[in-house]
Amino acid sequence: MSKGSGGLVLVRDIDFASTSEETLLPFHGRCHIAYVPSAGVVLGLSKLARLTKLAARRVQTQEALTQRVLHAMCGALRPQGVAVIVDARHLIYTATAPLQQLTAAAVGCMGGS
């Protein structure tokens, strides 16, 4: 952790892989995390990647993964606001192609001050 200026911190394209509890098939993609730090405390980029990969280790829905990362960020940092977007490709095939799904969750004030 280090002291930052208190602006918005955005980390994009964190790769992950997980297993769907609905189909027991894998899904993988990228997670994007944005947060407004409290008291200027900013996590290193590797910590957010580690958090995402740790949260993805269990059998779960994509929505649960998104919420799990959000709640972990809130519990660990107590930021002014957090937003998490998970963009994943599920390895089940619809009539035309694999299922691509985007989920998002946010809490707090993302405007910052």
Secondary structure, 3 states (H helix, E strand, C coil): CEECCCCCEEEEEEEEEEEECCCCCEEEEEEEEEEECCCCEECCHHHHHHHHHHHCCCEECHHHHHHHHHHHHHHHHCCCEEEEEEEEEEEEECCCCEEEEEEEEEEECCCCC
